[in-house]
Amino acid sequence: MMPSAQFTDLQGASVLITGGGSGIGAALTEGFARQGAKVAFVDIAEAASTALCEHVEKSAGIRPLFIKADLRDIDALRAAVAQAIEAHGPVTTLINNAAFDERHAVEDVTVDYWDNNQSINLRPHFFSAQAVLPGMKAAGGGSIINFTSTSFLINHPDMPSYTAAKAGIIGLTKGLAGHLGRHNIRVNAVAPGWVITERQRELWVTDEALAAHVAKQSIKQIMQPEDMVGTCLFLASDASRMLTAQTLIVDGGYL
């Protein structure tokens, strides 16, 4: 369920979301559009992203801008940011959401695999922030929200490159926050627990595993992609104007 709160300062704001075409990203795209924001999102999946644009236009009355790009290609990422700025004005909220949580065994990881994994799960976070920085400075401030994960906090055993990247995002968040605060740019991280997206259901969810996980949460409900929206709206709005360099864990109280 989408949050009921309205943040009036987000109306007309220029918002850019990476990986905004499915899962948590799709919920964020819709959630910010429902606030009246001008939303652009970058994704590589064309069919799903186009369908999302149709859905959001019907539900929110605002059509988001889909920009197809492979975030591993930094030139393509920079071009995508430029396209979003041309369409909607300087980006004042950037959400680095894109990720690829593929399982991999320590014994099987090659140098090429490691570099490719990091080029999806960590590297774009820095270069997208770098690309929106001039516009945020000119606008007098902004909010950068980096998605990390609780996976590295619970010692997840099956994706060491991914968990390394997700831990690195917190370091990046704090470093950027320290540097950009003088420009009224806030940088925070969101660490979701087990959010049950369609991808999770297709690949890893079993009734037994899900029940066991929810049993360890303080709030005994299955987390949905929409449950990440309210946190990001708060971090994007002036309601959190003095909050920076923080990691907000949204996991139903699992940790």
C-alpha positions in Angstrom: 0.0 0.0 0.0 1.3 3.4 -1.0 1.8 5.9 1.9 -1.0 8.3 2.6 1.2 11.2 3.6 1.6 14.1 1.1 4.9 16.1 0.9 3.9 19.4 -0.8 7.5 20.4 -1.4 7.9 17.4 -3.7 5.2 18.7 -6.1 7.0 19.5 -9.3 10.3 18.3 -8.0 12.7 16.7 -10.5 13.4 13.2 -9.3 15.7 10.6 -10.9 15.6 6.9 -10.0 18.0 4.2 -11.2 16.5 0.8 -11.7 13.1 2.4 -11.6 11.3 0.0 -13.9 10.6 -3.0 -11.6 10.6 -4.1 -8.0 11.3 -1.5 -5.4 12.2 1.0 -8.1 8.8 0.7 -9.8 7.1 1.4 -6.4 9.3 4.5 -6.0 8.6 5.7 -9.5 4.8 5.5 -8.8 5.1 6.8 -5.3 6.9 10.0 -6.3 4.6 10.5 -9.2 1.7 10.3 -6.8 3.3 13.2 -4.9 3.2 15.3 -8.1 6.9 15.0 -8.8 8.4 15.0 -12.3 9.9 11.5 -12.3 12.5 10.1 -14.7 13.9 6.6 -14.3 16.7 4.7 -15.8 16.3 1.0 -16.6 17.5 -1.6 -19.1 14.2 -3.5 -19.4 12.2 -1.8 -22.1 8.9 -3.7 -22.1 8.4 -3.7 -18.3 9.4 0.0 -18.1 6.9 1.0 -20.8 4.2 -0.9 -19.1 5.0 0.8 -15.8 4.7 4.2 -17.5 1.3 3.3 -18.7 0.2 2.2 -15.2 1.6 5.2 -13.4 0.0 7.6 -15.9 -3.4 6.0 -15.1 -2.9 5.8 -11.4 -1.2 9.1 -10.7 -2.1 11.2 -13.7 1.6 11.9 -14.4 3.6 9.9 -16.9 7.2 9.2 -15.8 10.0 9.5 -18.3 11.7 6.2 -19.0 15.3 6.4 -20.1 16.8 3.2 -21.4 20.5 2.8 -20.4 22.9 0.2 -19.1 24.4 1.6 -15.9 27.6 -0.3 -16.4 28.3 2.2 -19.3 29.2 5.4 -17.5 28.9 7.5 -20.6 25.4 6.1 -21.1 24.6 6.9 -17.5 25.8 10.5 -17.9 23.7 10.9 -21.0 20.6 9.5 -19.2 21.1 12.1 -16.4 21.5 14.8 -19.0 18.2 13.7 -20.7 16.4 13.8 -17.3 17.7 17.3 -16.6 16.7 18.5 -20.1 13.2 17.2 -19.6 12.5 18.1 -16.0 15.1 20.6 -14.9 18.0 20.1 -12.4 17.6 16.8 -10.5 17.0 17.6 -6.8 16.3 14.1 -5.7 18.5 11.2 -6.9 17.6 7.7 -5.8 20.3 5.1 -6.6 18.2 2.0 -6.4 19.5 -0.2 -9.2 21.1 -3.5 -8.1 21.6 -7.1 -9.2 21.5 -9.6 -6.3 22.7 -12.7 -8.2 23.9 -15.5 -6.0 27.5 -16.6 -6.5 29.9 -19.0 -4.7 33.3 -17.7 -3.5 35.1 -20.4 -5.4 33.5 -19.4 -8.7 34.2 -15.7 -8.7 36.6 -14.5 -11.4 38.1 -11.0 -11.8 35.7 -10.3 -14.7 32.7 -11.4 -12.6 33.7 -9.3 -9.7 34.3 -6.2 -11.8 30.9 -6.6 -13.6 29.1 -7.1 -10.3 30.6 -4.0 -8.8 29.9 -2.1 -12.0 26.2 -2.6 -11.3 26.0 -2.6 -7.5 28.4 0.2 -6.5 30.1 2.2 -9.3 27.0 3.8 -10.7 26.0 5.3 -7.3 29.1 7.5 -7.4 28.9 8.6 -11.0 25.2 9.3 -11.0 25.8 11.5 -7.9 28.6 13.2 -9.7 26.4 13.9 -12.8 23.6 15.5 -10.8 25.9 17.6 -8.6 26.1 20.8 -10.7 22.4 21.0 -11.0 21.8 20.4 -7.3 24.4 23.1 -6.4 22.6 25.5 -8.8 19.3 24.6 -7.2 20.6 25.4 -3.7 20.5 21.8 -2.5 19.1 18.3 -2.9 18.8 14.8 -1.6 20.7 11.7 -2.7 19.3 8.4 -1.5 21.5 5.3 -1.9 20.0 1.9 -1.6 22.1 -0.5 0.4 20.9 -3.8 1.9 20.8 -5.6 5.3 22.3 -8.6 3.5 25.8 -7.7 4.6 24.6 -7.1 8.2 23.2 -10.6 8.5 26.3 -12.3 7.0 24.5 -13.5 3.9 26.7 -16.4 2.6 25.8 -16.6 -1.0 26.8 -13.3 -2.7 30.0 -11.9 -1.4 30.6 -9.4 -4.2 27.1 -8.1 -3.8 27.4 -7.7 0.0 30.8 -6.0 -0.4 29.2 -3.5 -2.7 26.3 -2.9 -0.4 28.7 -2.3 2.5 30.6 0.0 0.3 27.5 2.1 -0.4 27.4 3.1 3.2 31.0 4.3 3.1 30.2 6.2 -0.1 27.1 7.7 1.4 29.1 9.0 4.4 31.9 10.4 2.3 29.6 12.2 -0.1 27.5 13.5 2.8 30.7 15.0 4.4 31.7 16.7 1.2 28.3 17.9 -0.1 26.7 19.2 3.1 28.2 22.6 2.5 26.0 22.8 -0.6 22.8 21.8 1.3 22.9 18.4 -0.4 22.0 15.6 1.9 23.1 12.0 1.3 21.6 9.1 3.1 21.2 5.3 2.6 18.2 3.0 2.9 18.8 -0.6 3.9 15.8 -2.8 3.2 15.3 -6.2 4.7 13.7 -8.9 2.7 11.3 -7.1 0.4 9.2 -9.6 -1.6 9.4 -8.4 -5.2 8.3 -10.5 -8.2 12.0 -11.4 -8.7 12.3 -12.6 -5.2 9.2 -14.8 -5.6 10.4 -16.3 -8.8 13.9 -17.1 -7.7 14.2 -17.6 -3.9 10.9 -17.4 -1.9 9.5 -20.5 -0.4 6.6 -20.6 2.0 8.9 -22.0 4.7 11.7 -19.5 4.3 9.4 -16.6 4.2 7.4 -17.7 7.2 10.7 -18.2 9.1 11.9 -14.7 8.2 8.7 -12.9 9.0 8.7 -14.7 12.4 12.0 -13.0 13.3 10.6 -9.5 12.4 9.1 -7.4 15.1 6.3 -6.5 12.7 4.8 -9.8 11.5 3.9 -8.8 8.0 5.5 -9.5 4.6 7.4 -6.5 3.4 6.3 -5.2 0.0 8.1 -2.8 -2.5 5.6 -0.1 -1.5 6.9 -0.2 2.1 10.1 1.5 0.9 8.3 4.5 -0.6 7.5 6.4 2.6 11.1 6.4 3.8 12.3 7.8 0.5 9.6 10.5 0.4 10.7 11.6 3.9 14.4 11.6 2.9 13.7 13.6 -0.3 11.5 16.2 1.4 12.4 19.1 3.6 11.0 17.2 6.5 14.5 15.6 6.8 16.5 18.8 6.1 19.0 18.2 8.8 19.3 14.5 8.3 22.4 13.3 6.4 25.1 10.7 6.4 22.6 8.2 7.9 21.5 4.7 7.1 17.9 3.9 7.7 17.2 0.2 8.2 13.7 -0.7 7.0 13.3 -4.4 7.8 10.3 -4.7 10.0 12.5 -5.0 13.0 14.4 -8.1 11.9 17.8 -6.7 13.1 
